[in-house]
Structure formats: structure tokens, C-alpha cells
């Protein structure tokens, strides 16, 4: 068997593999056996007719064609192994020559698993930021909890700040209705500034059934670019006005929240939760900066499009899943962005490349530092899963699979790699 290897751009390589007639013969013998099992040949039991008999029945070309797939499967793996290549995904195979009595030649285009030269990360440093929760943040969170428990009462008067109103509105640009710029019975609490600046102030003074036309300019950084920094016309009708009676922030309110006796206990719990949230955000920031710095300082071979596309698709699936949990339709989200799924995949490409590089780094550092997940760590993680989801048959069947255990092992080892990097690089 002879193999020629040619490096291609974008992390690919081309292998031209030539299999001699002698090397192809075992595959021809196997093809003859399979064909003779599948067709009836008078005077022979299934699978027992010889080459010449089968050749007379189906033709020599058919035998050579039948032998091709298993021959490629075995010789391709041998060629990859002999050339010490690490490939990703399935090869793209084109047959160059397949003629009875001649050497078989085929071309296989493969995606190469990229090698990475990891930078000396001991010389890289990431600054640790302090986690601080201000009293105003605790107060705001407590007030938000109170707003969620406010008593609503329908009133027959003009709306004022602090009221909840239900309105119909429509937005126009150059007297043309803006797409998705219309809503009916939209609930709005005046003073929470959930709309663009100036909108809620325009509602103050309007009572049930009253309408108002006014103009406002959208902010320069508005998420819908075609509206950003543009002057628009608004038509609003108030359908109802509700007075919101907020509960008094005292010990009685604390008791209504559950296992609390005093409002001070509630404030302490809020502080604890906000500190944990801030600490988690800081850990995430550190991890991102750690990986960003190592990626910037390391050297990567070309990354195949296959890996980037696969990661981008995974990101798209994650987005669709998260939107579904929020009760949002993915099709509506695409319409809001005015993008197709393919365009969104292209937008994801830079982040997908970064995620692939991060995974390559973690894999390489894991091997260099001999970081692995112990059986005890895996069992502990399995215990947490049982505790969270219960120990039903469906869960047990899933977590007992060797593939799931391998998946957990990789997740745990990756976390240990990040912990290792954190211990080395955090200043």
C-alpha cells in the first residue's frame, strides 16, 4: 500500500492511497462470500460459491465494487496510523481508480485535529477583583420583592408615578407603522423606567379611555439598530389604571416571606445571596480572562471548519433551548433580529473559534499535567445528580451508561484544569 499526503488549508489534508491487487484480494474474497449468500446459485449452498462462479453470475465489476467499502475502511485507518495523523470526523472519499486487475486508488480528504503549543502560563497573571455588595443593592432587591407582593386596586383617576397601567400603543416612523411596534393591554408600572426615556412620563395624567400622541427619540444604543437615535411618533390609549399598595418593610412582611422572623434577617439573606452571585460572576470573569490570555499567547494549527461549524451549531441549540425555557419561540427571535438561522451561525463563528481553542487548551493542559477525575469524584457527582433528579429507573439507566460516566469524567477534569490555572495565574 502506498500513501501520499498533502497538507491543505483550513486544517485539512489529502491522502492519495493506492492498494495493490494482492492487498485487495482478501476484500474480494469476502465480497464473493457475501454476494453468494445473497443470491441463489444452483448447485451451491449460500456463501459457498467460488470467485469464478460468482463472477459469471454478477460480473467482475460488481465483486470489485462490493469489496471497495471494507477495503477503504481498513486501509484508510492503516494510512492514518502509519502517518501518525489525528483526524476529526469522517473522511470525504473520492475513488480515483477502480478497475478489475488494477491497483485501487482513492483520495481521502480529512480534517486534522489541531495541535496546540501551549504558552508558559506561569508567566501570565490575572488580577483578582474584590467582591462588594453595596447597601443600596440590598435595599433595591428588597424593594423589588415588595413590588412583587404589592396589592393592586383598580382606580378611576389619572395615572401617577408608581401606578400600574394597561395601555394600547403603536409606534410610527415617518407615518409608517414600525414592525412589531404595536401592543394591546400592555402592563406598565410608571417610574420603573422599563420603556425608552420619556415614555412613562407621557402617561402621567392620563385616565382610563384617554389617548395621547407624542414624539420621542430612541436612545443611540437601542438594541434595534434601525430605531436607534431616531425620532418616532407614539399613539397611546390608557385602558385601566391600578393603584399599587406596597407592603411595609417590617417584621410582619419578613414573616410573610417564609422562614424569617425579622426584616433584618431578610436583609442579611439578600446580602448573602448577592455576595454569592457576585462571587460567581467574578469566578466566571477570571476563567474567561485566564483562557483569553493563554489563547492569545499560545500557537494553534489551523482549525478545521468542521470543528467551528459543530461548535456554532451547539451554540445555536443552546440559544434555542434557553429561549424555550423563557417561553419564547426561536422563529420569533430570528424575526426580531431580522436574521436567518444561517446568518446567526455566521455571527457565532468568532465565539465558536474561541470555544474550540479553549477546549483544545484544556485537553492539552490536562494531558501535560496528568489531571484526571478520580472514581470517588465521579461517584460524588453521580450522587448529586441522584439527589437533584431522584433515583428513578430513567435516571439510573442514563447515569449507569459508560458513555455518561466518561462525559462526567471529562467535565470534572476540565474543572480541575481551570482550578489549576487559577492557582497559577491569579495574582
Secondary structure, 3 states (H helix, E strand, C coil): CEEEEEEECCCEEEEEEEECHHHHHHHHHHHHHHHHHHCCCCCCCCCCCCHHHHHHHHCHHHHHHHHHHHHHHHHHHHHHHHCCCCEEEEEEEEEEECCCCCCEEEEEEEEECCCEECCCHHHCCECCCCCCCCHHHHHHHHHHHHHHCCEEEEECCCCCCCCEEEEEEEEEECCEEEEEEEEEEEEEECCCCCCCCCHHHHHCCCCCCCEEEEEEECCCCCCCCCCCCCEEEEEEEEEEEEEEECCCCCHHHHHHCCCCCCHHHHHHHHHHHHHHHHHHHHHHHHHHHHHHHHHHHCEECCCCHHHHHHHHHHHHHHHHHHHHHCCCCHHHHHHHHCCCHHHHHHHHHHHHHHHHHHHHHHHHHHHHCCCCCCHHHHHHHHHHHHHHHCCCHHHHHHHCCHHHHHHHHHHHHHHHHHHHHHHHHEC
